[in-house]
Every structure is written in C-alpha cells, then in structure tokens.
Amino acid sequence: MDKKETRQFVAKIISEASRFLLESADTLWRIIGALTTQHGMAGRIGGLPSSGTDAMDNQTAASDLGGPCADGRVARFEQLLEIEPQRGHGLPQPVADMIWSRRLLPVITRNDDAPSPFGNVAPIRGAGDMSITYAACPPGTGPSLHTHRRTFETFTVLSGRFEFTLGDNGDSAVTLNPFDVLSVPPGVARAFRNVSDKEGLLQVIITGGQHDVNDIFFPARTAKEIASHGEQYLAYFQSKGLFFDI
C-alpha cells in the first residue's frame, strides 16, 4: 500500500469512526431524553430533548409543566370529576347501575359543539375523534346491554376483573383480567360487570364516527325494567339525552 492509498484508507477509517460516534451520541441523547421525560425531568436539564423523538409539535409535545401541555393538556386522576348526571341524581342505586358504571370520569372529550354524553367536565378537550373515560365499578356492578351505533368502544381493564356480554341478547361472553383489551365495533350490544371482589377500573376509549348523545341506545326491556321502579326514573334518563328503543 503506497502513501496515497494509506492516506485514503486512514481518511475512510476516520470518516466511519466519526459517523459511528455521531450516531452513538444521537442514540444516547434519545435514551437520556426518554428517561428524563419518564421521570418528570424533561425541560429541566439544558439541551435535553423532551422526548425520544427529534421534535414534537406544540399540539402534542409534553415537556415540563411550563411547556405547551401546561394549559388544558394534562389530566390528574385525583382531580377528575364524575359526569354531571351522576351527581345528586337521587335515583335508587340499582336503577342508576343499569345505565352507568358507578362512577364515570371523563378524561378527554371532543372539542366541538356536539352534545357529549359525558358533558364538559373532561380536563382535556380535543384529541381528534377520540374520547377517553375511566369507569369505576364496585364488585357485581356495571351497565346493562346497550349499543353504540356509530362508534368503536375499546375497553382496557386497569384493575379488577370484568365479564363482558355481547350480542342483542348477551349470548356471547368474555372475561378480561388487568390490562386485557376488548374493542367492540359499532352496532354490537355490550354490557359489562365487575366480577372481582374489589372495585374495578376500566379505561374506555371511543373512536370513529360522531360520538354524541345520539350514539347510545338501550333496548326496550331496559326501559321497561327502569319504569317498573318508577316512570319518573325513565323520564330522568331521557331528559339527560339517553335513547331507548321503545
């Protein structure tokens, strides 16, 4: 190998080594950025990225509390509010349990004028066509069969154990354990019940279509059962925008 070839060979080694070092440094910064975000330190250490991606726009970035998510983009579980119809409703609890999980805690709702079945108490508004709600159910409770006619409803068990019944007559059943997921397509009737011995919690995600008060329907037999406790209770649910196939 003459001097010219030697110089070319050394230059190639230096070039490859430099490229490797730059890629390694970039990878290292990504790892550090992801770890600091995970532990709530993003934005506190100068020069660190706020996440493991190169950049996130202002609508989706999540840095520290002083960042773009400081106003209306953070939901604290302990600060979530029940939907308005569940507060001070005066209904017999068994009647209320036919329609709702014991506590429905909206996290994200649509940011439009459509009348939401979850009201306007969600701390985050506007995340595309998605809504997220937590559903808390004491043992043995959960809403009766109902249908979302235009939207997908996807359930993730966060705690407890839930039995889901599916179909117009609830002829199909599946039981979910923590972190199991069930996604129910539009038009399929569903009901669920906490079958564990402690309060259970579901994450409920609704996507696709216009999710408003016109989306949810309960069968005629549910209306009849509610009315058997008192016609005023059925009238109450109807006044809150719920529909019954009667």
C-alpha positions in Angstrom: 0.0 0.0 0.0 1.6 3.3 -1.1 1.3 6.6 0.8 -1.7 7.8 -1.3 -3.6 4.6 -0.6 -2.6 4.7 3.1 -4.0 8.3 3.4 -7.2 7.3 1.7 -7.5 4.2 4.0 -6.9 6.3 7.1 -9.4 9.0 5.9 -12.1 6.3 5.4 -11.5 5.0 8.9 -11.8 8.5 10.4 -15.0 9.1 8.4 -16.6 5.9 9.5 -15.5 6.4 13.1 -16.9 9.9 13.1 -20.2 8.7 11.7 -20.4 6.0 14.3 -19.7 8.4 17.1 -22.3 10.9 15.9 -25.0 8.1 15.7 -24.0 6.8 19.1 -24.3 10.3 20.6 -27.7 10.8 19.0 -28.9 7.5 20.4 -27.5 8.4 23.8 -29.4 11.7 23.8 -32.6 9.9 22.8 -32.3 7.5 25.6 -31.5 10.2 28.1 -34.4 12.3 26.8 -36.8 9.4 27.1 -35.7 8.6 30.7 -35.9 12.2 31.8 -39.4 12.5 30.3 -40.5 9.3 32.1 -39.3 10.6 35.4 -40.7 14.1 35.0 -37.4 15.9 34.4 -37.7 16.8 30.8 -37.2 20.5 30.2 -35.2 20.9 33.5 -31.8 19.9 32.1 -30.5 22.2 29.4 -30.1 20.8 26.0 -32.0 17.6 26.6 -34.9 16.7 24.3 -38.3 16.5 25.9 -38.9 13.0 24.5 -37.3 10.3 22.5 -38.3 11.8 19.2 -36.4 14.6 17.3 -39.3 17.0 17.6 -43.0 17.2 18.5 -45.3 20.0 17.5 -46.9 22.3 20.0 -50.2 20.4 20.0 -48.7 17.1 21.1 -45.5 17.9 22.9 -45.3 17.0 26.6 -42.4 18.6 28.4 -42.5 20.0 31.9 -45.4 21.9 33.4 -44.1 25.1 31.8 -44.3 23.6 28.3 -47.1 23.5 25.7 -49.1 21.0 27.8 -49.4 23.2 30.8 -52.8 24.6 29.9 -55.6 22.1 29.2 -53.5 19.1 28.2 -52.8 17.3 31.5 -55.3 15.2 33.4 -54.7 14.3 37.0 -56.6 11.2 38.1 -57.3 12.5 41.6 -58.9 15.7 40.1 -61.3 14.0 37.7 -65.0 14.7 38.1 -68.0 12.5 37.6 -70.3 13.3 34.8 -73.0 15.8 35.7 -76.0 13.4 35.6 -74.3 11.2 38.3 -74.0 14.0 40.8 -77.0 14.3 43.2 -79.3 12.4 40.8 -81.5 10.9 43.6 -82.0 7.7 41.7 -82.2 4.4 43.5 -78.7 2.9 43.1 -79.8 -0.3 41.4 -81.6 1.8 38.8 -78.6 4.1 38.2 -76.4 1.0 37.9 -78.5 -0.3 34.9 -77.3 2.7 32.9 -73.9 3.8 34.2 -70.8 2.5 35.7 -70.9 3.6 39.3 -68.5 6.5 38.5 -67.8 7.8 35.0 -64.8 10.1 35.0 -64.2 11.8 31.6 -60.5 12.4 30.7 -60.7 13.5 27.1 -63.7 14.6 25.1 -64.2 16.1 21.6 -63.7 19.8 21.2 -66.8 20.6 19.2 -70.4 21.6 19.8 -71.8 18.1 19.6 -73.7 17.3 22.8 -71.4 14.8 24.5 -72.9 12.1 26.7 -70.1 12.9 29.1 -70.8 16.6 29.4 -68.0 19.1 29.6 -66.1 18.2 32.7 -63.1 16.4 31.0 -59.9 18.3 31.7 -58.6 17.7 28.1 -60.8 18.7 25.1 -59.8 17.8 21.6 -57.7 14.8 20.6 -59.0 14.1 17.2 -62.2 12.0 17.2 -61.3 10.2 20.4 -62.7 10.3 23.9 -61.3 8.6 27.0 -63.2 7.9 30.2 -62.5 5.9 33.3 -65.3 3.7 34.5 -65.2 2.6 38.2 -67.4 -0.3 39.2 -67.8 -1.8 42.7 -68.0 -5.6 42.8 -71.0 -7.0 41.0 -71.9 -3.8 39.2 -71.8 -2.5 35.6 -74.2 -1.1 33.0 -76.7 -3.3 31.1 -76.7 -4.1 27.4 -76.5 -1.0 25.2 -75.3 -0.2 21.7 -73.1 2.4 20.2 -74.4 2.7 16.7 -71.6 4.7 15.1 -68.5 4.3 17.2 -66.0 1.8 18.4 -65.7 1.3 22.2 -62.4 -0.1 23.4 -62.0 -1.3 27.0 -58.8 -1.9 28.9 -59.0 -3.3 32.4 -56.8 -1.3 34.8 -57.9 -3.1 37.9 -60.3 -5.8 38.9 -61.8 -8.4 36.6 -64.7 -7.8 34.2 -67.1 -10.0 32.4 -68.4 -8.6 29.1 -71.6 -9.9 27.4 -72.1 -9.2 23.7 -74.9 -9.5 21.2 -78.5 -8.4 21.2 -79.4 -11.0 23.9 -76.0 -11.1 25.6 -75.4 -14.6 24.4 -71.6 -14.2 24.0 -69.3 -13.6 27.0 -65.7 -12.9 27.6 -63.8 -12.2 30.9 -60.9 -9.8 31.0 -58.1 -9.5 33.5 -56.0 -6.5 34.2 -54.5 -5.0 31.0 -56.6 -7.2 28.8 -58.4 -5.3 26.0 -61.7 -5.7 24.2 -62.7 -3.5 21.2 -66.4 -3.5 20.4 -67.4 -2.4 16.9 -70.5 -0.2 16.1 -73.9 -1.8 16.3 -72.8 -4.6 18.7 -74.7 -4.6 22.0 -72.4 -4.8 25.0 -72.7 -4.9 28.8 -70.0 -5.4 31.5 -69.8 -6.3 35.1 -67.0 -6.3 37.7 -66.7 -9.9 38.8 -63.8 -9.4 41.2 -64.1 -8.8 44.9 -62.8 -5.2 44.8 -63.6 -2.0 42.9 -62.6 -2.4 39.3 -61.5 0.3 36.9 -61.8 0.4 33.1 -60.2 2.7 30.6 -62.9 3.3 27.9 -61.8 4.8 24.6 -64.4 5.8 22.0 -63.3 6.4 18.4 -64.7 6.7 14.9 -67.9 8.5 13.9 -69.7 11.2 15.8 -69.9 10.2 19.5 -72.7 12.3 20.9 -75.9 11.6 22.8 -77.5 10.2 19.7 -74.9 7.4 19.5 -76.0 5.3 22.5 -79.2 3.3 22.6 -80.6 1.0 25.3 -83.1 -1.8 24.5 -86.8 -1.6 25.3 -86.5 -4.2 28.0 -84.2 -1.9 29.9 -86.7 0.9 29.7 -89.4 -1.4 30.9 -87.3 -2.5 33.9 -86.4 1.1 34.8 -90.1 2.1 34.5 -91.1 -0.7 36.9 -89.2 1.2 39.6 -91.0 4.4 38.6 -91.8 6.2 35.4 -90.0 9.3 36.7 -86.7 7.5 36.6 -87.1 6.6 32.9 -88.1 10.3 32.3 -84.9 11.4 34.1 -82.6 9.4 31.8 -84.5 10.6 28.8 -84.1 14.2 29.9 -80.3 13.6 30.0 -80.3 12.7 26.3 -80.3 8.9 26.6 -82.3 6.9 24.0 -84.4 3.8 24.5 -85.7 1.6 21.7 -89.3 1.9 22.8 
